[in-house]
Amino acid sequence: MDWTFEDFKTKLDGLQPSVRKKALKIAQELVKENGYSREKAITEGIKRAEEWFYDLRG
């Protein structure tokens, strides 16, 4: 299942491209492996992607 930015534009449009890509990847994994709904997965994916980004930046 490939998701695009357009699927969740309002939630993702404020993110940097690398964070947006990471959030979509995380969300896809959450749906596939943990049975999350798409909406819950994208919310959690954004949260985790932002944490990932800030951890990289120090």
N, C-alpha and C positions, 0 to 999 in steps of 0.2 A: 504494500500500500504506500504509494508516494503521495505525500501531502505537499501542498504548495503554500506559499505566503498568502495567496488569495483566500485560502480556506479560513484563515483566522486573521485577516488583514487588520482589523481594529485592535487586536491584542498584540500584534507583532510589529506594526509599522513604526513604533518608536525605538525599536532595538537596532543595534548595530548589526550589519550583515552576518558577522561571525557568530554573534549571540543568537540571532534569529535561526541560523542554520542548526546550531547546537540544540536549541529549544525544540525544533521540529524533530530532530533525531531522537532526543530523549523522549518526547511525547509518543513517537511511533513505537519505541521500545516498551513504554509503559502500557500502551494499549495491547500490544502483541503478547508481552510476557506476564503482565499483571492484571489484564482485564479491565483497565481503566476505561471510562467513557472518553470520547475524543475531547470534550470540553474540559473535563477534569485533568486529562493528560496534558493538554496544552498549557493550562494554568500551572501545573507542577513543572512541566518542561521549561517554561519561562523562568520560574523561580530557580530551578537547578542550573540553568544556563547562565543566569546572572551571577550566581554564586561561583560557578566555574570561571567566568570571566574575571570577576574580582579577585579570585584566588591567583589567577595568572598574572594579574597586574600588581599584586602585592598590596 
